[in-house]
Amino acid sequence: MKENLDQPTLKSTGVGDGNDVIPCSNKCQTTERNMPKLDPVTLANMSIEEKEAVAKKLVQFQMNNMGHGNQGLPMSMLPGGKLQHYEDGKVGYVLDIHAAVDCMSFQNINEMVQNDPSIVNSKGNILVCVAVYRDKRLQNMTNYFLVSLSVADLFVAILVMPLRTAVDLYDGKWTLGIGVCIVWLTADVLMCTASIWHMCTMSLDRWLSLKYPMKYGRNKTAKWVLTKILFVWLISIAISSPVCVLGLMRTTSVYDGTYCLPKSRDFVLYGSVFAFYIPFAVMLVTYVLTLRILCRNQLTVHGRVIGSGSDEEALAGKRRKSEIMSKRTASNEKKASKVLGVIFSVFVILWTPFFVVNILSVVCPGGLTPLHKACLKGDRDLVALFIQHGSDVNAESDFGHTPIFFAAKRGNIECMHSLIESGCDLHAKDKTGRNVMHHAAIGGSVLAMYYLVEMHQICTKTACNEGLTPLHYIVASRNIPALRFLLKNNRSNLSSADKYGNTPLHVACQVGLSTAAFLILEKGGLRLLDITNNEGSKPIDMAKNAKDKVPGSRSPLQLGSSYTETINLLAHHMKMPLKDAKVRGPILYWWGLALMLTVCFFAVIIGEALHAQGLVTTMAMGYLGFHYSRENARINHVCGWPNPHRLGMFGGGLLHTIIGYFWKVYPVVSPLYPILTAGSVISIPFIALSFVFLLWKDPGVLKQNAQKEDGSDYTCLDIAKGLIKPESFCSDCELIPLAGTKHCRLCNQCMERMDHHCIFLNKCIGRNNHILFVRFIVCTFFAAATFIFLCYNALKILVKSKVLIAFLVESYIQQSYLVCLCLGNVAVCVWCLTLLHEQFQAVGKGVTTLSTLYGQNPPDTSTFYLKLKRFFNVLITGRLYDGLQR
C-alpha cells in the first residue's frame, strides 16, 4: 500500500510538518497526471503522515490539471492553502483564496500567451529570419525574398494584431486616440498588402523560372532580387498611403470618436482591388500555368511527350529535349508545386472572405437603399429622381440610419431640403440614439447645422444613448469652425457629460486640442475646470494622462494641438480664485507687444540723459530686432489673436517721430526752413487723426446677408433650393456675403470690398476706409521724407564733424535717438512707396489688391493716364472707381 501511495512523485513540494504552504512557483510545475485511486478502507487504515502525503499529492494533482477541464476533485483541494491537523487524527486542507486566485491567474495568462496568434506568428517569422541568418546554405537570393515576406508578417504580428485584440476587448470601440488610429490602420494595410504582394511576386517568379529556365534563371542576381523586393514595398506603400492622407486631411474619415475604420468607400474599393483582387488574379493565372508546365515536364520525363502518337516520336522528343529536367528534378518540382498549392489554398481561404465582405460593404452596405446611396454621394438630381419614383424617404438601414442622416453627414443641404419637402422625419434617431444634428456634427458641416437650426429649429443640445452631444463629436474631430458655431448663441450645454462623465472640455484635453479648451473656457467660465468624470478625473488630469501615452509634447495631426499648451493653460487658470469668471485672453501680453517699441525708444531717451545713449540704443535695437524676427501674424498663445507688434512699431514710431521733431529737430532747423517746418507742423495733426480714425473706423464689416433684386435677403434656404452656391456661405460669420466680399481670417469678419489686411494697422482695408487709407499713405510718405530731410540738417548742425564716416559715428554716439528715428522713417518711406505702387494699380483699375492676387479681375483696358486720373480723383474728391461691378 505504501508503494502505491508513493507512485506519483512530487517535485519540490516541501513536505514537512504539515504547516507548510505550497508556493505558487511550485504549484504550476508539471507532475504525473495519474492520480492514485484510494478506497475508504485504505484511507481509514492510513497513518497521519500517510494521509498528509496523500493530501499534498491531491493538491499537486489539482494544480497540474488546472485549466484542462478536469472536474474530478472537490473545490476544497484548490492550491494556495495549507494542511491542518485535527485532534481526531484527521488531516484537513485550509484554502488561501488569494494564493489560489494568483495561481489560477498565472495559469490562464500563461495559456493565453502560449496560444496568442500574434505570439505564434512572431515566433515563426523570427525563426525564419534567424535560420537564414545562421545557416549560410540558406543565404541565397530566393530566401532573401522570403525574409522580406517574414518581416512583413512579423510587423503584422507586432503592430497590428495586439491592437486588434485590444479593440475586440472593447467591443470594437477605439480608445487610443486619432493618432494611434491612423498609424495602426496604415500599418495594417501596408503590412498585409506587402505580404499579399510578396506571395504574388513569388508565384510569378516561380512560373517565369519554369517557363524560361535558361534565360530567367540567370537573372536571379542580388540586384534583381532587391529590385523585386523594393517593387513590392513601394507598391504596398502606394496602396496604403491614402489611409494616412485621408486621416490627416479629415480625421472623421478614419475615426468618428468611437470606431477606427476607413470610412471612405472609394478607398475600400481601391484598396480591395489593388491589395487583393489583382494579386489574386495574378496568382491564380500563374499557378494554373505552373501546373501545366509541371505536368508537361512529368510526361516528358516518363517518355510521353504531349501530342506524340508513337514510340518513335517519343524517342525523338527525348533527344530534342535533352536539357529537360531529370526525374528527380521533376519530383522536387512536383513537391514544390504541392507546397505552392497549399499556400495558395490557405491564402484564398483566409483572405477571400474578408475582401468579399469589403466589396459587399461598398456595393450593398448595411441594408442601404438607392436613396441612401444617392444621399451619401451628394447628388441632388439623383435624390430628386428617386423621390419622384416613390423611394421611401424614411427607410432605415440595418443601423437605423435614414437617408437624411447621410445627407447631413455629407453636408449637402440641397439633398436635405429635398428629403424634408418629401416628408422626411427630422426627429428620427438611429439605434445609438443619434439624430440628424449628431450626424451633421460628425460630418463637420457648419452649413448643415446652421440650416437645421435656423430653418427647422433642431436642438443642438440633444444627447445620444451614450450621452454624447454634437459638441462632443465636434471637439473629438478637431473641427474649430464648427466648434465656434456651436459656442455661439447658447447652442451648447458646456456642462453636459457623456455616460463616462466627460464634458466637452474633458474631450478637448484628451485629444490635446488647446484651442478648443481655450474657446470652451472663454465661453463657459472657469467652473468647468473643477468638473470630474466618473473616474474622478478633472480635465487637466485627462490632458496629463493623454500626454503620457503620446511621445513628445505635441499630439499628431493638428497644428497647435499641444498637450503641454493645454496643461499650462488649465494650470494657469486653475490658480484663479474666481471660478465664475471667464477667460479673457492674454490682454497684458497683447499690450506688451503693442508698446514694446515705444518703451524701447523711451529707454534710448533715458540713456541719452545718462550719457550712455550709444550702448542703450544698441541693446534696445538688438532686442527689438531679435524679438520682431520671431513674431508671426498671430500672437504665441492658444487664443490666436492678431499680433499687434507691427501696429506698435508703426504707432510707436509715429509718436516718437512727433516727439523728436518738436524736441530736437524743430528748434534747430525752423530758422533755416520756416515754410517747410510750418507745413510739417500743420500736417502732423492730420496724420495723427487719420491714424486714429483708421484704427477705430469700421472698415466695412458685413452685418447682413446679400440682397436679392426684390430687396429681400438671401438665406440658407436659397442655398438649399440651389439658387446660390453653398460656397457662398461664410461659416464663421453665418452670412451669405455680397459679391466682392472677403472673409478676413485675422479679423474673423467678412469685409465689404476688402482690399487687404494691413498688419501695420492691425485692421482690414475695405469699402469704408479704403479712400482714407490711400490719403494716409500719401501724406505719411511726404511727412516721412520731410522729416528725414530736416533731421539730416539738424544732425549736421548738432554734430560738427565734416567727414562722412566720422559724422555718422558721432551722430550715432551723440544723437542716437535722432539717428534711430531717421532710419525708421527711411523704412516707412520704402513701405509707403511699395503700397502706393500697389494702390495706384488697384485704384486705377477699380479693383482690389486681393482680387488682383487671386486673378479675379476683369480684362484691363485702362491706360496709364486714365489710372492716374482715377488715382487723383480718389485723393481729391474721395470717389472710388469700382471696376469689379462692370
Secondary structure, DSSP 8 states (H G I E B T S, - for coil): -HHHHTSS--SS---SSS--B--HHHHTS---S------HHHHHT--HHHHHHHHHHHHHHHHHTTTTT---S-GGG-SS-EEEE-TTS-EEEE--HHHHHHHHHHHHHHHHHHH-HHHHHHHHHHHHHHHHHH-GGG-SHHHHHHHHHHHHHHHIIIIIHHHHHHHHHTTT---SHHHHHHHHHHHHHHHHHHHHHHHHHHHHHHHHHHHSHHHHHTT--HHHHHHHHHHHHHHHHHHHHHHHHHHHH-GGGTB-SS-B----HHHHHHHHIIIIIHHHHHHHHHHHHHHHHHHHHHHHHTT--TT--SHHHHHHHHHHTTTS--HHHHHHHHHHHHHHHHHHHHHHHHHHHHHHHHHHHHHS-TT--HHHHHHHHT-HHHHHHHHHTT--TT---TT---HHHHHHHHT-HHHHHHHHHTT--TT---TTS--HHHHHHHHT-HHHHHHHHHHH---S----TTS--HHHHHHHTT-HHHHHHHHSTT-S-TT---TT---HHHHHHHTT-HHHHHHHHHHH-GGGGG---TTS--HHHHHHHHHHHSSSSB-TTSTT-BHHHHHHHHHHHHT-S-TT------HHHHHHHHTHHHHHHHHHHHHHHTT-HHHHHHHHHHHHHHHHHT--SB-SSTT--B--HHHHHHHHHHHHHHHHIIIIIHHHHTTT-HHHHHHHHHHHHHHHHHHHHHHHS---B--S--B-TTS-B--HHHHHTTSS-GGG-BTTTTB---TT-EEETTTTEEETT--EEETTTTEEE-TTTHHHHHHHHHHHHHHHHHHHHHHHHHHHHH----SHHHHHHHHHHH-HHHHHHHHHHHHHHHHHHHHHHHHHHHHHHT--HHHHHTT--------HHHHHHHHHHHHHH-----STT-
